[in-house]
């Protein structure tokens, strides 16, 4: 008995190891599972093959999600370390250059990390960073305190500060290192779905991910995408597929 399938389904990754904690793919937008074989063909003098035989096979799985999940991305793709804390940004933080001592302190100067530039809204130009004693159109910076110093001639100019700063109490950070070739997370992938009382489930006991894409757009949500591939789990099993029928 056949059945219909509707929707992108639900995806779960189960990391390898003892007592693994499953990780759900958040807000799945679409899922594609492709089974394919190479066909080896024998030809004679004619245009069509005389014989065909299956060669190598592969199972490719693609999914795009509507949620950024550092735990998911690390478990199924990076396999690196995850720590508490994040890098935040301040874009176009407005300030007016005062008279002596001609300095501005970034609002998040206490945890200042990286200078991304200073823009002068009066001249419509980006200022040039120097080590000290800035002249007109220049600035210097103490990254340890987030204090910007400007030229006396630029007093009264309205500027925009661009920089990053750290938070140790919010967010997560994945730190990428350079692992040896051949290493990478192997996990179990479970795809489940149901429609009108009938279910479908695909289980892949050994999966690796080859690509993580972040397609950012100016007028739409970013939908991270993952390309994955199933393999033999070491016991001869590659997948199981169940249906209500």
N, C-alpha and C positions, 0 to 999 in steps of 0.2 A: 504494500500500500504506500503510495507516494504522499509527500507532504510539501507544504509551502514554507519558505523561510523569509522572515521580514526583519530588517534592522541590522545594525553592525555587530550585535552580540556583545558579550562581556569577555574580557581577556584577563587572565591571571598568570603571573610568573611565579614559579616556585623555585627559589634558589637551591643550589646543591648543598649537601652537608646534612648533618644530623639536626632534627627538629627545626626545619626551615620555616620562616614566616612568609606566607604568600603575600605578593604585592599585586594590587589591582591596577590595571591601566585605567586612568581617570578620564571620564567623558570620551569614550571611544567614538570617533567620527566615521571611520570606515576600516574594514578589515578585508584583506585579500589573501587567499591561500591558493597557490598555484602548484599543481603536481605536473612534472614534466619528465620526459625521457628523451635521450638521444636515439634517433632511429638510424641504424646502419643499413645501407642499401647496396645490393649487388646488382650491377648492370652488365648486360651483354652488348650486342650491337643496337638493340632497340632503345627507344626513348624512355620507356618505363622500367622501373626496377623489377627484377626477376624474383628477388627475395628481400625481405626486411626483417631486421632483428633489433630488439631493444638493447641499447647500450647503457651508458651511465644515466642515473636518475637523480632528481633533486626535488625538494619541497621548499618553496619560497613563501614566506609569510610577510605581509606588509600591514602596518597599522598606523593610523594617525590618531592623536589624542588631543583633547582640549584642555589638558591640565599639565602644568610643569611639576614634575615630582622628582626631586633629586634622589630619593631613595630608589625609585623605579629605574631611573636612568643609570644609576650606579650599579644596581644589581644585575641589570640585563645587558649593559653596554660597557661601562668603563671598568668596573671591578677595582676601583681605587678606594681611597679613604674619604670618609665624610665626617666633617667636624661642624660644631655649632659656630654660628657667626656668618656674617655676610658683608659684601661690599655694596654700599649705597652710593647714590649719585646726587649731586646738586647741579642742576642745569639752569643757567640764566639767573643766578642769585644776584639781585640788584643791590648796589651800594654806591654811595657818593663819596668821592675822594675828599677827605677833610684837609684842613690846613695842618700845620705842624702837629704831629710828625708824618703826615701824609700816608697813613697806614689804614688798612681795613683788615679786620679779623673775620675769617669765614665763620658762618654760623655754627659749623661743625668742626671748627679748628682743632678742638681737643683730640679728635680721632682722624685728623686729616691724613689722606693716603697719597693721592695722585693729582697733580695739577693738570687740568685739561684746557687751560687758556683763559685769557681775560679779553673781553670785548668792550670797546669804547663806543657807547651809543651816540655820543656827540659827533665823533669823526667818522663813525661807521667802519672802523678798522680794528683788527686784532692787535693787541699790544705784544711787544717782543720781550721775552723774559731774559734778564741778565742776572749775573751773580750778586751785584751790589751797585749802589749809587746810580739808580735808574735816571735816564734823561727823559725828555718828552717822548711819549709813545712807548715807554718801557716800564717794566715792573720787576721787582725781585721778590722772592718768597722764602719764608722759613717754613719748610714742610713739617717740621716738628711741632709748630704751634698754629699753622694755618694763617699766619700774618703776612699780608701783601703790603709791599712798600712801593710808592709811586713817586713820580717827579713833582717838585713844587709847582712847576708850570701847569700841571694837570689838575690842580686843586679845583674842586667843584664839578669835575666831570662825572657823569653817571656811567658806571661800568657794570658789566655782568660777569660774574665769576662762574667758572665751570670746573668741577673737581669731584673726586670720589672721597668717601670717608667710610670708616669701618664701624660695624656694630657687632658686639660680642654676645648680645642677648637675643637677637632675632636671626632667622634664616639659617641656611646651611651652606657649606662650602665643600665642593668636590675638588680635591687637589690632584691634578694629573701628573704622573711621573712617566718615565720612559721604560716600560716593561720589556722583557725579552720577547722576541717573536715567537708565536705559537701559543702564547698565553691569552686567556680571555674567559669571561664568565660563561659557564654552561648551565642552563636552567631548563626546567620543565615548563611548557606553555600549555595552558588550558583555555580553549575557546568554547563558550557555552551560549546557547540562545534558545528561546522558546517562542512559539507563536500559535495562538488558538489551541492551546492544550497539547501541542506537540513540540518535542525538544530535539535539538541537535547538539552534539558535543564532539569536539576534536581535541585529542590529547597528543602532544609531542613530548616524549620523555627527555630528549636531549636537543636543545636549541642554542644556537649562537646568533648574535646580532652583528651585522656587518656595517650598518650605517645608521646614524642618528642625524636627522635633518631638522633645522629650525628655520622655516620659511617665513620670515618677518615681512609684514606689509604695512604701508602707511594708513590703510583704511579698513583693516580687518584683524581678526584674532590670529595669533600665531598658533598653528597646529603642528606640534612636533610629530615627526614621522620616524618609524623604526622599520628597517629592513632586517629580516631574520631568516635563518635557514635551519631546517631540521636535519638531524643525522642519526646514525645508529647509536643506541644508548650503551653499546658494549655487550648486549645480550641478543642482538639481532632485531630488536624492536625499533621502529621508526615512528609509527603513529598508530592510533586507534580512533575509529570514527563510529559513533553510535547515532542512531536516528530512531524516532518513534515509529515512523512509517505509517 
